[in-house]
Amino acid sequence: MFASKEFSPKGLQHRTSARRALCLALAATLAAGALPLTARAASNDNNVEWNGLFHDQGPLFDNHIEPTSSQAITLTFRTFKGDITSATIKYYDSGDSAFHSVPMSWSSNDATGTFDYWRGTIPASASEKYYRFRITDGSASAWYNAAGISSSEPSSGDFFVIPGFSTPAWMKNGVMYQIFPDRFYNGDTANDVQTGQYCYKGHCTEKHAWGSTVYASGGDNNLVFFGGDLAGVDQKLGYIKNTVGANIVYLNPIFSAPSVHKYDTADYSTVDPAFGSNATLQTLLGDLHSTGNGPHGYLMLDGVFNHTGDAHKWFDKYNNFSSAGAYESQQSVWYGYYDFQQWPGTYASFLGFDTLPKLDYGASGSAVRSAIYGSSSSVVKTYLKAPYGIDGWRLDAAQYIDAGGNNGSDATNHQILAELRTAVKSVNPNADILGEYFGNAGPWTTSGNQWDGAMNYDGFTQPVSEWITGRDYGNGAASISASQFDAWLHGTRANYPGPVQQVMANFLSSHDITRFGTRAAGDIWKTYLALIFQMTYVGTPTIYYGDEYGMQGGADPDNRRTFDWNTGTSTNSAVALTGKLTAIRNAYPALRTGSFISLLTDDSNKLYAYGRFDASNRIAVALNNDSTSHTVTVPVWQLSMTNGSTVTDLLSGAHYTVQNGSVSVSVNGHYGAILAQ
């Protein structure tokens, strides 16, 4: 929503400092415990070789990442060949609140003869479970879980098993494109908001020319309009689907509201006239779902359900409706929809904004719950059904949703969001629920009963920004090394079940933070590097309109500039790279649902390499965050690439031969290589 609503500089500093401290600690732990990447000799010598250990919930290591209650789960664990004497799965079963042990047995070797694979099976049941491994070589043991490797048994950071929980395949396999509707493309000039067309809170609307300033001339920045609309999105679907290569469109709010951002909803049942009509939305959906203009697409709408605007019919602060709203009468049918401390002027609002009165969800079955998601005519269900058929909801400020004026993140909040999930899935089991949260979203994702995933500020946006640009997403100075970057990524992946990791929205910018291009000081090569990482990392790549060409923009509202259609074409180098990268991602399931393994961190040369792999492909990605070229020697033996085999850089087309377990490739500054076989 608003940049100011989500974090204060103090809050941002606290979260950034806490996460940086965590990644520093994890980086030090990994460095202390790991052997040099060239050390592969192993034997039964009362010493577990940590550098050979690997497991994640990729398809080679977990045969049912989304098990039903009747499916047993066979887990595979990798060690150096001949290194260990036993391996054991230890899991906690919430069904009986007890730990259980499953001995693993040797299964096979890899193609290089470097590794052994061990297997064990967790029995089927409906209960949630958490597991870790104990790896033993004689008198020595190591423990391995999602958080990493340790010499003593961990007390947290285990892998998740949530029977009956799954996340939408289209979200796992898609690329999302986020659009702030007024600033993308003007497809219908007849619905443009004109200067002085209406006034709100003492300021009147301003019509600005496309490409001009987003700042009001002495008025309210939130009443500056450029004319972008749903017809414009519809007319540019060819660009989105074919040039950029995205097949999911996420729209910032489109429902009737006074402001340009529409987070102050006045009517959930009506598309704002500045953006078109409900019929326009239906047309957009039909064209997006069609394969006549590119691949089948999906639409996600922004659900602003924590609060309404004060101009909403239910509240009606300005007496715009014939029926009495809660602000006008304590006898209003909607009076109980809000929480008044002293009627009418003192009421619960979102972060103190009196224009955003907070909804009071009350107890289960309340009128508000029914109106938002519970009834067949509720907001949530209406747009999931015909004649619309949207494919998912992004939940704005969802952590704050609550009853009695409370501020969320409590038992009532989780109950409401669990009910909302049930409502969504009852209409469309394949719909996606994407929560907005700036920190660790585990409380809403680790039980499988609320969100499918979250906007990944904590596990993607922040670390990518700090590593590549030396700035945090608020554009404050903050820099991390390659090893700290890797540790940060590792730690935040461990916060989530595997199916959640694969649908986390990974974006460089959003409507709430400074643009990546500005944090990168306009260096387009840093955008290249960020795009390469974004399209090869775990999660759903999410492009905030214009990021594909390095659009500039400071804090809100400057991060919401109009799209430059002279730059946003296939002839632009960054746009062309984006299209190439989305095509590569679409061609290789390993980049979408395969395993992720760190291969190399070189802090002095600012290099980072990692692997994505499944049964069909092994892919090594090498990134150079330095300003000069470097030769990167990637230890691809960790991906079981055999000596003498060939890999192809999917970016340059160059071929390389694996020698001594490695591939050496020259990588330009702020660029990368995607080495596939």
N, C-alpha and C positions, 0 to 999 in steps of 0.2 A: 504494500500500500504506500503510504508516505514514507520517505526515508526517515523522517524524524520520529515516526511512530515506533520503529522497530528497535532502535538502539540509541542510547546517548553516547557521546564520546567516552564517558567513564565506563559505561557498560561494554562498549566495544574493546576498550583497552583491557578490561578485566578478562574478557573471553579470549582475546588474542594472546595476552600474557600467559593465561592458564594453558591454552593449547600449545603455545610455543614451548613452555616449560615441559609439558608432557612429551612433545616430540623430541626435545633435546635429551630427556631422560631415556626415551626408548631408543634413540639413535645410539646413545652411549652403551646401552645394554646390548643391543645387537652387535655393535662393533666389538665389545669385549668378549662376546660369546662365540662369534663366528670365526671360522678359519679363513685364511686367504682363499680367494676364489679358485686358485690353482691347486689347492690341496684336496686330492681325491683318494689318496691311499687309505684303506680302511681294513681293520681286522678286529678280532675279538681280543681286545687289550684293556678291558675295563675303562674304556673311554668312548663315549658316544660322540661321533663326528657330527657336530651341529649343522655344518654346511650341506650335508646330504639330506637333511630332514625336510619333508614337505608334505602338506595336505591343505587343501581348501575344499570348498563345496562345488568345484567345477565338475563337469560330467565324467572325467576320468577318475575322480576320487570319491564321489557320492552318487550312488545309482538312483537315488530319489531325493532330489533337493526339495521337492514339494510333495512329500508322501501323503497318501491317504492314511486313514486310521488302520487299514488292513495291510499296509505295505511295510515289510521289514526293510531296514536301511543297511546296505552293505557299504562299508567305508574302506577306502584304500589309503595306505600310508607308505610314503617313499623313504628309503634310507640308502646309504651307500651299501654296495654289495659286500656281504660278509661282515658287516660292521657290528651288528647287534645280536644279542642272544634271545630277546623276546620283545614283543610289543603288545600293549593292552589298551583297550578303549575303556575309559572310566566315564560313566554318564550318570547324571542326576535325573531321576524321573519324578516329575511333579505329581504323577498319579499316586505314588506311594510315599513321596517325600523322602526317598532314600537313594543312595548311590549304588550303582551296580558295575561290575567289571566283566568285560568280554575279552578273552584271550584272542589275539590275532595270529594267523598262520601265514607262512611264506606262500606267495602266490606265483611270482614270475620275476624276470629281469627285464630291464628296458633294452632298446635296440642297440645301445652302445656298450652294454655290459657293465655300466657304471653303477646302476641302481638295482636294489631289491624292492619289490612291492609286497606289502603285507596287507591282509584283509581280515575283517571281522564284521559281524552283523549285529545290529541293535534290533531286538524283536519289535514287531508291530504292536502299536496300541494308539489310542486317541490322545494320550497325554503329551504335553509339551516336555521336551527334554533338552539337556545341555551336556555337551561332551568335550572331553580332552583326551590326550594320549599320554601314556607312560612308555618311554622307550628305554630299554635296558641293555647294557653291555656288561655282563658279569656283575661287578659290584657297583657300577656307575649307572645312573639314570638321568634322563632328561625329560622334561614335561613340555608338551606342545599343545597350544590351543589357538584360538583365533587371534589372541593378542600377541602371540609370539612364543619363543622358546625360553625356558628357565630351568635352573638346576634344582629348584624346589617346587613343590606342588602349588600351582596358582589358586587363588580364591575367587577370581573373576576372569572375564574375557573368553569364556568357552564358546564353542560353536552351538548354534541353535538348531533344534528340530521342532517344527510346528506342524503336526499332522493336520490336514484339511485346509491349510493356508496356501494360497498361491497368488501371484501378482500377474497382471495381464501380459500375455506374450507380446502383444503389439507394442507395449511400452518398453519391454526389454529389448525389442528388436528395432525400435524406431529412433528417429531423430526429430526433436521438437523445435518449433520455431515460435518464439514469443512475440506477440504484437501488441503495442499500445495503439488502439485503433485510430485515434485522431491524428496520429503522426506517421502512418504508414503509406497510405495512398488514398487520394480523393477520387472515388469512383462515381460519385453522384453529387454534382455541385448544387443541385436543387435543395438538398437538405443541410447545406452549410449554415452554421450559426453565425449570424451577422453581428457586427459591432452594435451594442446597445439593444440587442434583441430581447434580453431580459436581465434583471438585476437580482442579486442574492447577497444578503448580509452587507448591504451598503455599497457593493461594487457591481459593475455591469460587464457583460460579455464583450470580448474584443476579438475581431476576426483578423488574423495575421496572415501575411503572404507566405506561401510555402517556402521554406528555407530561411525565413527571417527569425528574429529572436523569439525565444519561448517566454521571455519575461514581459509582464504586463506594463503598460505605460502608466504607472502610478496606481494601478488597480490590484486585482487579485490574480496571481499567476495561474490559479486553478480555473479561471474563467477565460483563459486564452485558448482560442480554437483555430485550427488550421483546415479542417474539412475532411480529414481521413474518416473512412466509414467501412461498413461491412461489404458494400459493393466494391470498394477498393481492394479489400482482401480477396474477394472472389475473383476479381479481374487479374490479380497477381498470383493466383494459384500455380500457374505454369512456372513462374519464377521460383516460388517456394519449393514445389515438388521436383522440378527438373533441373534448374540452375543450381539452387542451394542443395537440393537432395533431401529436404525434410518432408516427412509424411504426417507429422502431428502439428497442429496449430493450437497454441494456447493463447487465448485472448484475455487481456485485462478486462475489467468489468464492462458489460455492454448494456446493462439495464438502465432505465430512466433515472436520471440524477442531475442536479444542477451543475456539478463540476465537470471538468474535462476528464478527470480520472475515474469518475463514477463509483468510487468507494463509499459514497454517501447516498446509497440507494433510496430512490423515491417510490419505485414501483417494480417489484420483482417480475411482474407479469408482462412487462412491456419493454421491448428494445427501445433504447433512447432514440428519439426522432433524428438527432444529429448523426446517428449511425445507420439509420434506415428504419426498418419495421420488422415485426415478427416474421413476415413473409420473406424479407431479405435474409433473415437468419436461416429460414428453411431452404432457400435457394443456395446459400453458401454451404450448408450441410450437404445438400444433394450433390453439389459440384465437388466438394472435398471428398466425399465418399466414392465418387465416380472414378473409374479408371480411364476415362476418356482424355484426361489432361495430365496423366502421370499415374503413379501408383495409388492404390486405395489409401485415402487419408483419414485422419481422426481429428476430432475437435474437442478441446478441453476449455470449459468456461470457468471464470473466476467466481467462486461462491463467497459472497460477503455476508456471512451469517452471524457474526459476533454482534453486529450493530446495524442499524439502519441510518439513513440520513434524517435530519430533523424535519425535512420536508416530506417524509413518507406519510402516506395516508394514515398509518397506524398512530403516528405521533402528531403530525399536522401542526407544527409550531406557527405556521404563517397563515392558517385558516384558508388553505387552498381548496378544501373539500367541503361539501355540504354536510357530511357526517362528522361527528365530533371525534377528534383524535385524543390520545392520552394526555397531551399537553393542554388541551382545551377543556377537558371535563374528566372528573374523577369517576363519572358514571359511564364514560366511554367503554364500549365493548373491548377496546384494546388497552385499557388502562393497565391491566395486569401484564401486558407485554413488556413493560419497562419497570425500572426500579427507581422510585422517587424517594429521596430522603426528606425533601420538603417540596411538596407540589406547589406550583409547577416548575419553579426555577432551578431546583437542585435535584439532579438525577445522575445515576450511574452512566458514565460515558466512556468512550474508548480513549484511553490515555489522556483524559482531561479535555478532549475536544468536545465542546458543547454542541457542535453540529452533528456529532455521531453518538446519539443515545444508544446505550447498550441494551440488547435484548435480554429479558429475564426468562430463561428456559424452564424455570420451575421444576416440578417433579415429572417423572415419566408419564406420558399421556397428556401433558399440558397443551394448551392451545397453541403456544409458540412452537413446541416440538411438532405438533401436528401440521402447522402451517409451513414450517421450513422443510421437514422431511417425512413426517409420519403418515399423513393421509395420501390417498391416491392423487389428490389435486395439489399436493405440496409443491414447493418450488423445486426441490431436488428431483422429485419423480417426474414432474411435468416435462422437464427438458430432456430427461433420459428417454422418454417415450415418444412415440409418433404424436404429432407430425414432425417433431424435431429429431430426436435420436442422437443427442450429443454422446460423446464417448468417455467423458470423465469430468470430475470437478476438482479444481484447485481450490483449496480452502484457505481463504485469507484470514490471518490472525486467529487461526483455529485454537491455539493454546489458551486464548482468553475466553472462549465461549463458556458460559457458566450461568448459574441461577443466583437470585438474590443480590445482584450487584457485585458478586465476587469476581476475582480476577483470573479464574481459570487455573490450569495446571494442577487440578485437584481431582478427587474421586468423581465429582459430578461432571467435570469436563470430560473425563475419560468415558463415563457412562453415556453422555450425549453423543460423543464421537463413535462409540461402539454401536449405538442405535442408528446413527446416520449411516454407518457402513452397512448395516443390515438392510436399511432402506434402499441404498444405492444398488447393492448386489441383488436385491429381490426383483429389481427391474431389469438390470443388465449385469450378470455375473462377471462379465469381462470389462466392465467400466473401471476406470482408474480413479483412485482417491489420492491426491497429492497435497500433503500438508505444507503450510508455510511455517518454518521455524529456523531460527538463525544458529542454534546450538545443536547439541546432541538430541536428535528426535527419537531416541530409543524408547522413551515412555509411551509414544504413540504407535510404535512399529514393531516392538519385540514380542508382542503377544499375538499378533496376527488378527486382531479384532477391531482395528481402527483404520489407520492409513495404510495404503500400499507402500508409499515412499514419501520423501520430503524434498523440498528445495535444498540442495546440498551446499549451503553456505559454509558449513563447518568442515566438511570432508572433501570439498573441491574448490569452491570459489576463493576462499581465504588462502589455503596453502599454495594454490597455483599463482595467485596474485603476488604473494610474498616471495616465492621462489623466482618468478620470471621478471616481475617489475620492481621488486624491492619496496612495494607499497602494500598496505592492507586494503581491503575493499572499500574502506572509508577514505582512501588516498593519503593515509598517514604513513610515515616512514616505518617500514618493517621488512626485514630481510631474513631469509633462512637459506641454509646450504642444501645441496642435493641430498645428503644423508638425513638432514632434518626433514626435508620434504618427503622423502620415502617413509620415514618413521611416522610422520603426521598422517599420511595416507593409510599406512598399516593400522594405526590406532583407531582411525575413524571408520575404516571398513569393519573392524571388530565390533563396533557398536551395533551392527545390524545383522539380522538373518540374511542368508544368501539371496533369497528372492527379493528382499528389500533393496540390497545393494544394487541389484541389476536394474532397478527402476528409480533410483535416486536421480533427481534432475540436476545435471552438471552444467552450470552456466558460468560464463566469464563475467557477465554483467546482468543486471536486472533493473527494473524501474525504480528500485529503492536505493541503489548504490551508484557510485561514480562508474563511468564507463571504463572498461578495461583499456581501451585505446588511450584514454587520458592518463590512467595510471602508468601506462607504458610510454608516456611522453611522446605519443605519436609515432613510435618506432614500429613500423608495420611488420618487421621481422619478429618482434616479440609476439605479435598477433599470430603470425605463421606458427611459431613454436607452440603457443597455447592451443591453437586449433588442432595441431597434430596430437598433442596429449589428450585433448578433449575427445577426439574421435577414436582413440585407442584405449581409453581407460574404462573401468567398470562403472556402468550406470548409463543413463539416457542423456546423450549430448543435447543440450538445450541452448539454442542460439537466440539471444535477444536481438530483435531486428536491428540490422546495421553492424552488429559485431562481426559479421562475415567480411566486412571491408574495413574494420577498425574504426568505426564511428567514434567521434569524440563526445565528451559530455561530463560535466561535473555533477555535483549533488543535485537532487530534485529541486527544480524541474529540468535542469540542464541535461539530465540523462534521458530526457524524453524529446529530443530534437526530431525534426522531420527527416524521413528517409531521403537520401540523395539518390534519385533514380538515374542520374548521370554517372554515378560511381558504382551503384549496385547493378552491375551487368557482368556477363561471363567474360568480358575482356579485362576486367579488373583482376589483378594477380591473386589477391586474397580471396575474392569470391570464387575464382577458378579453383584455387586450392581447396576451398571448402567443399565444392562439388566433387572434386577428386577424392577427398577424404571420406565423404559420406558414401560414395560409390564403393570405396575399399571396405568400409565398415559393413555395408550391405552384402558384400561378396564373401565375407569371412565370419561365420558364426562364432569363431574363437574370439573375435574382438567384441562380441556382444555378451556371450554367455560362457566363454571359456575361462579356464583358470588364469590367475594373475600371480606372477612370481617376480620378485626383484632380482635383477641380475648384476647391477653395477651402480655404485655411487662413487663419484670422483669429485670431491669438494674443491680441490685446487684448480681443476680444469672445468668445473661446473658441468659435469656430465652425469647423465642418469640413463640407465637402461633397464628394461623389464620385459617379461615375456607374457604372451597370451597364447593359450594352447588348448586343444581338445583332440579328439581321436583323428580328426581329419587334417589339421594344420598346426604347425608350430610357428609362431611369429615373435620375433625380437624387435623391440622398438628402442632406438638409441636417440637420445635428445642431447643437444648441445646448447646450454644456456649461456655460453660465453659469446663475446662479440667477434671472436676469430674462429677460424676452422680448427678442428681437432680430428685426429685419427682415433676412433673409438674401437677398442678391442673387446668385443662382446663375448662373454663366456657361454656360448650357446649349448655347451654340453649339459648345462642345467635344464635345457629343453629337450634333451636326448637327441639332438641333431648329430648325425654320424659324420665322422671324418670323411672327406671326399665328396660329401653331398653338396648340393648347390642351393643357395638362397637367392631370392630376387628382392631388390629394393623396390617396393611398390610405388614409391614416389619418383625415383629417377629411372627405373627400368634396368639398372645395372645388376649384374650377376656376380656373386661371390662364392668362393669355395670354403667349406669348413675345414680348417687345418688346426691340428692340436686342440680340438675342442672349441675353437674360437673363430670368429669372423671379424676381420678388421675392415673398417669402413671410414672414409673421410666424410665428416659432417660439417656443413657450413655453420657459421655462427648463427645462433637463434634459429635453428632448424633441426631437422631430424631425419631418420631413416626408418623405414618399416620393412624389416627383413623377413620374408615369408617363404616357407616350404610346406 
